[in-house]
Amino acid sequence: MTATPATSVGCFTHHKASFSTMAKNLYIVLAASVFVFSAYFFMSYQFRKMPTLMPKIRHHYDRDRQQLPPPVTFADFPLKIDSKVVNFVYQLYQPIEGGNSASILTQGCKNMKSQSGDTKTKIELITGFVDLFHPHYRKMLGDLRYISDRPANATIQARHMEIINVLQVNLLHSMIENVHVVVLSQQIASYLKSLYLKNSEKLVIRVTGKDVGLKEQLEYASECLKGKVVAITNQDNTIGKGWDNKDYIRILKENKIMYGVTRHSTATEIPTHGSNCTWTKSPYNNCDAGGIYWGSHDTFILQVRKWTSNELDGLTNVTPDKPGMENVFLWYLQTKMGYTVLNPCQVLFVHHHHCIPIRGRNRQRINVGGKSAVAGFTDKFE
């Protein structure tokens, strides 16, 4: 009589455990099904969306690298950085086996043979390249801000690609004879040498072993480009229209004149930017129609002379990351070196590419204590 209840309870417990196991298994199957279908629909959506993110790049991208695709249109970088877009653009400039045709110099000069047979109407472009992924520059990362927040790695990568693309655009410009990039280290030079760049035979990379500013760039020009007309520009500026005018080269060679040219916004070069590039479309500091001069100069054009190191000592630590550096340079050329300074930005176009608004937080202005000069917009070469 006492065994019956015990048997009933055991049977009930057994069925309850089986039901619990079946329910748990059913839940796992349902959860897995939901996950699989969600992943399927998500990936389908991403692949449908990808062509609309970067239609021009996707259309021209050549997987066999038979020909470099056209430079990236910066409208394809939304202000909210999409890592898929960044990674896709990054493929365009991946290192290639054997490297490109650039020259790397640690001392001495390259034999500047003309690529076109005509150097009298062309310029030599001098710029820099700050690689934020290089150990020396990592100290800057903590000071960087993307609008108001610390930038994510994808955002820094997007800015990096923006600058690489500027280099490619300048290499393609018909009025630039060579592009000289003055850099800190051999590691950075080797990276630039490795990239898939069209017209890379025009690229000359000079390693200095120290932070690069105006003094280092002018010392290199004085050593290797004496007598040539050079344009010294920031790493995020491209040369635009107007540079096929032969008058300005003649005038610079006949007179002690330097042009400190204010940039145009990127939007004037690429009308499709729309709201994606509002960061560069302020009326201040841009030489666009209706622009307001506010003391900004982005490219410096002059004929190279034989300058001594003592003559250039006053430009020590005048680097592109310091606000007011251009005004110090204009002041120095006028007061210490006897140049007339003009700003013919209305006829010589330079475009500023800063659609990825990463900036340093604590930059200190250096055009203080009377060491500052300005030159308003003009369409005159002399």
C-alpha positions in Angstrom: 0.0 0.0 0.0 2.9 2.4 0.6 4.6 1.7 -2.7 1.9 3.1 -4.9 2.3 6.8 -4.0 6.1 6.5 -4.4 5.8 5.0 -7.9 3.3 7.7 -8.9 5.5 10.5 -7.7 8.6 9.0 -9.5 6.7 8.7 -12.8 5.4 12.3 -12.5 8.9 13.6 -11.8 10.3 11.6 -14.8 7.7 13.1 -17.1 8.2 16.6 -15.7 12.0 16.3 -16.4 11.4 15.1 -19.9 9.0 17.9 -20.6 11.5 20.4 -19.2 14.3 19.0 -21.5 12.0 19.1 -24.6 11.0 22.7 -23.8 14.6 23.7 -23.4 15.6 22.0 -26.7 12.7 23.7 -28.5 13.8 27.1 -27.1 17.3 26.5 -28.3 16.1 25.5 -31.8 13.8 28.6 -32.0 16.6 30.9 -30.8 19.0 29.5 -33.3 16.4 29.9 -36.1 15.8 33.5 -35.2 19.5 34.2 -35.1 20.1 32.5 -38.5 17.2 34.3 -40.2 18.3 37.7 -38.6 21.8 37.2 -39.8 20.6 36.4 -43.3 18.4 39.4 -43.6 21.0 41.7 -42.1 23.7 40.6 -44.5 21.3 40.8 -47.4 20.6 44.4 -46.4 24.2 45.3 -46.1 25.1 43.9 -49.5 22.1 45.8 -51.0 23.3 48.9 -49.3 27.0 48.7 -50.2 26.7 50.0 -53.8 24.8 53.1 -52.6 27.5 53.8 -50.0 30.3 54.2 -52.6 28.9 53.7 -56.1 31.8 55.4 -57.9 34.5 53.4 -56.1 32.6 50.1 -56.4 32.0 50.7 -60.1 35.7 51.5 -60.9 37.4 49.2 -58.4 39.7 46.8 -60.3 40.6 43.7 -58.3 43.5 42.8 -60.5 45.0 46.3 -60.0 45.5 46.8 -63.7 44.7 50.4 -63.3 44.3 52.7 -60.3 40.7 53.7 -59.9 39.9 57.4 -59.8 40.6 59.2 -56.5 38.0 58.8 -53.8 35.2 61.3 -53.7 35.1 62.5 -50.2 31.4 62.8 -50.2 31.5 59.0 -49.8 32.7 59.6 -46.2 29.7 60.3 -44.0 30.3 62.3 -40.8 29.3 59.2 -38.9 32.1 57.0 -40.0 31.0 53.6 -41.2 33.9 51.0 -40.7 32.7 49.1 -43.8 33.3 52.2 -46.0 36.7 52.8 -44.4 37.8 49.3 -45.0 36.6 49.4 -48.6 38.5 52.6 -49.3 41.5 51.1 -47.5 41.7 48.4 -50.1 42.5 51.0 -52.8 45.8 51.9 -51.2 46.9 48.5 -49.8 50.7 47.8 -50.0 51.8 46.1 -53.1 54.6 43.6 -53.7 57.8 45.4 -54.7 56.4 48.8 -53.8 55.8 51.8 -56.2 58.3 53.9 -58.1 58.9 56.6 -55.5 62.5 57.6 -54.5 63.5 57.6 -50.9 66.3 60.0 -49.8 68.1 60.1 -46.5 70.7 62.5 -47.8 71.6 64.1 -51.2 69.2 64.9 -53.9 67.4 63.1 -56.7 68.4 63.8 -60.3 65.3 65.8 -61.2 64.7 64.7 -64.7 61.6 66.2 -66.2 58.7 63.7 -66.5 57.1 65.9 -69.2 60.1 67.5 -70.9 58.9 71.0 -69.7 59.9 72.3 -66.3 59.6 76.0 -67.0 55.9 76.1 -66.5 55.6 73.5 -63.8 56.1 73.6 -60.0 57.7 71.3 -57.5 55.3 70.5 -54.6 56.6 70.1 -51.1 54.5 68.7 -48.3 54.6 66.5 -45.3 53.0 63.3 -44.0 52.1 62.7 -40.3 51.2 59.1 -39.8 49.0 58.8 -36.7 49.7 55.1 -36.5 53.5 55.7 -36.2 54.8 55.3 -32.6 56.3 58.8 -32.6 52.9 60.4 -33.2 50.8 58.3 -30.9 51.3 60.9 -28.2 49.0 63.1 -30.3 46.1 60.6 -30.1 45.0 61.5 -26.6 44.6 65.2 -27.7 42.5 64.5 -30.8 38.8 65.0 -30.9 36.2 64.0 -33.5 33.7 66.9 -33.3 33.5 66.6 -29.5 34.4 63.0 -28.8 37.7 61.1 -28.9 37.9 59.5 -32.3 37.4 55.8 -32.8 40.1 53.9 -34.8 37.8 53.8 -37.8 37.6 57.6 -37.8 41.4 57.9 -37.6 41.7 55.5 -40.4 39.3 57.5 -42.5 41.3 60.7 -41.9 44.4 58.7 -42.8 42.9 57.6 -46.1 41.7 61.2 -46.8 45.3 62.4 -46.6 46.6 59.5 -48.8 44.0 60.4 -51.4 45.2 64.0 -51.4 48.7 62.7 -52.2 47.3 60.7 -55.1 45.4 63.7 -56.5 48.5 65.9 -56.4 50.5 63.2 -58.1 48.0 63.2 -60.9 48.0 67.0 -61.4 49.5 68.0 -64.8 51.2 71.2 -63.5 53.1 69.4 -60.7 56.5 68.1 -61.9 57.3 66.2 -58.7 55.8 65.8 -55.2 58.3 65.9 -52.4 57.1 64.5 -49.1 59.4 65.4 -46.2 58.9 62.9 -43.4 60.2 62.0 -39.9 61.3 58.4 -40.3 62.4 55.6 -42.7 59.4 53.7 -41.5 57.0 56.3 -42.8 58.9 56.6 -46.0 58.8 52.8 -46.5 55.0 52.9 -45.9 54.5 55.5 -48.6 56.8 53.6 -50.9 54.7 50.5 -50.5 51.4 52.1 -51.6 49.6 51.5 -54.9 49.9 55.0 -56.3 49.6 56.1 -59.9 52.3 58.5 -61.2 54.5 57.3 -58.3 57.6 58.1 -60.3 56.9 61.7 -59.4 57.1 61.0 -55.7 60.3 61.9 -53.8 60.4 61.1 -50.1 63.0 62.8 -47.9 63.7 61.4 -44.4 64.8 64.0 -41.9 64.9 62.1 -38.6 63.0 64.9 -36.8 59.6 66.6 -36.7 59.0 68.4 -40.0 58.2 72.1 -40.2 58.8 75.0 -42.5 62.5 75.1 -41.7 63.1 71.5 -42.6 61.1 71.8 -45.8 63.0 75.0 -46.9 66.4 73.5 -46.1 65.5 70.6 -48.3 64.4 73.0 -51.1 67.5 75.0 -50.8 69.7 71.9 -51.0 67.9 70.2 -53.9 65.6 72.6 -55.7 67.5 75.8 -56.0 66.1 78.1 -58.8 62.9 76.2 -59.1 59.4 77.5 -58.2 58.0 75.4 -55.3 54.7 75.3 -53.6 54.9 74.3 -49.9 51.5 73.0 -48.7 49.8 71.2 -45.9 49.3 67.4 -46.3 45.5 67.9 -46.7 45.6 70.4 -49.6 45.3 69.6 -53.3 46.3 71.9 -56.1 43.3 73.0 -58.2 42.8 75.2 -61.3 44.7 78.3 -62.4 48.2 76.7 -62.1 48.6 76.5 -65.9 48.9 80.3 -66.0 52.6 80.9 -67.0 52.7 84.5 -65.7 53.0 83.7 -62.0 56.1 81.5 -62.5 57.8 84.3 -64.6 56.9 86.9 -62.0 58.2 84.8 -59.1 61.5 84.3 -60.9 62.0 88.0 -61.7 60.9 89.4 -58.3 61.4 88.6 -54.7 57.7 87.8 -54.2 56.1 85.0 -52.2 52.4 83.9 -52.6 50.7 82.8 -49.4 47.5 81.3 -50.9 44.3 80.8 -48.9 42.5 77.5 -49.6 39.1 77.0 -51.2 36.7 74.6 -49.5 36.5 71.1 -50.8 32.9 71.7 -51.7 33.9 74.2 -54.5 35.9 71.4 -56.1 33.3 68.6 -55.6 29.8 70.1 -55.7 28.2 66.7 -54.7 29.6 67.0 -51.1 26.3 68.4 -49.8 26.1 68.3 -46.0 28.8 65.7 -45.7 31.6 68.4 -45.8 30.1 71.3 -43.9 33.2 71.3 -41.7 35.2 72.8 -44.6 32.5 75.2 -45.9 32.7 78.0 -43.4 32.8 81.5 -45.0 35.8 82.2 -42.8 39.3 81.2 -43.9 38.1 80.1 -47.3 38.7 82.0 -50.6 35.3 80.9 -52.0 33.0 83.4 -53.5 31.7 85.5 -50.6 34.5 84.1 -48.4 35.8 86.3 -45.6 39.6 86.7 -45.1 40.5 85.7 -41.5 44.3 85.4 -41.8 44.5 81.8 -43.1 47.1 80.7 -45.7 47.6 77.1 -46.7 50.1 77.1 -49.6 53.3 79.1 -50.0 54.8 79.6 -53.5 58.2 81.1 -54.2 61.4 80.6 -56.2 64.0 78.7 -54.2 67.2 80.5 -53.4 70.3 79.4 -51.5 69.2 80.0 -47.9 71.6 79.4 -45.1 70.7 77.6 -41.9 71.1 80.8 -40.0 68.6 82.5 -42.2 66.0 79.8 -41.5 66.6 79.5 -37.7 63.7 81.8 -37.0 61.4 79.2 -38.4 62.4 76.4 -36.0 59.3 74.6 -34.6 57.0 76.4 -37.0 55.0 73.4 -37.9 51.6 72.9 -39.6 49.8 71.8 -36.4 50.3 75.2 -34.7 47.7 77.9 -35.3 49.1 81.0 -36.7 52.2 79.4 -38.2 51.4 80.9 -41.6 51.2 84.4 -40.2 54.6 83.9 -38.5 56.0 82.7 -41.9 54.6 85.7 -43.7 56.0 88.0 -41.1 59.4 86.4 -41.2 59.6 86.5 -45.0 58.7 90.2 -45.0 60.7 91.5 -42.1 63.8 89.2 -42.1 64.2 88.1 -45.7 62.8 91.0 -47.7 60.0 89.4 -49.6 56.8 91.0 -50.8 53.9 88.8 -49.9 50.6 88.4 -51.9 47.6 86.1 -51.7 46.3 85.5 -55.3 43.9 82.8 -54.1 41.2 84.1 -56.5 43.3 82.9 -59.5 45.4 80.1 -58.0 43.1 77.5 -56.4 44.1 75.2 -53.5 41.5 72.9 -52.0 41.4 71.9 -48.3 40.3 68.3 -47.7 39.2 67.9 -44.1 35.8 66.2 -44.3 36.8 64.0 -41.4 36.8 66.7 -38.7 39.5 65.4 -36.4 41.3 68.2 -34.6 43.7 68.7 -31.7 42.1 70.1 -28.5 44.9 72.1 -27.0 46.7 73.8 -29.9 48.5 77.1 -28.8 48.5 80.0 -31.3 52.1 81.1 -32.1 51.6 84.4 -34.0 51.9 86.5 -30.9 54.2 89.3 -29.7 54.0 91.2 -33.0 55.3 88.3 -35.1 52.4 88.1 -37.4 51.5 89.3 -40.9 48.5 89.0 -43.2 47.7 89.3 -46.9 44.1 89.6 -48.1 42.5 87.9 -51.1 43.6 89.2 -54.6 43.5 88.2 -58.2 46.9 89.9 -58.9 50.3 88.2 -59.3 52.3 91.4 -58.5 
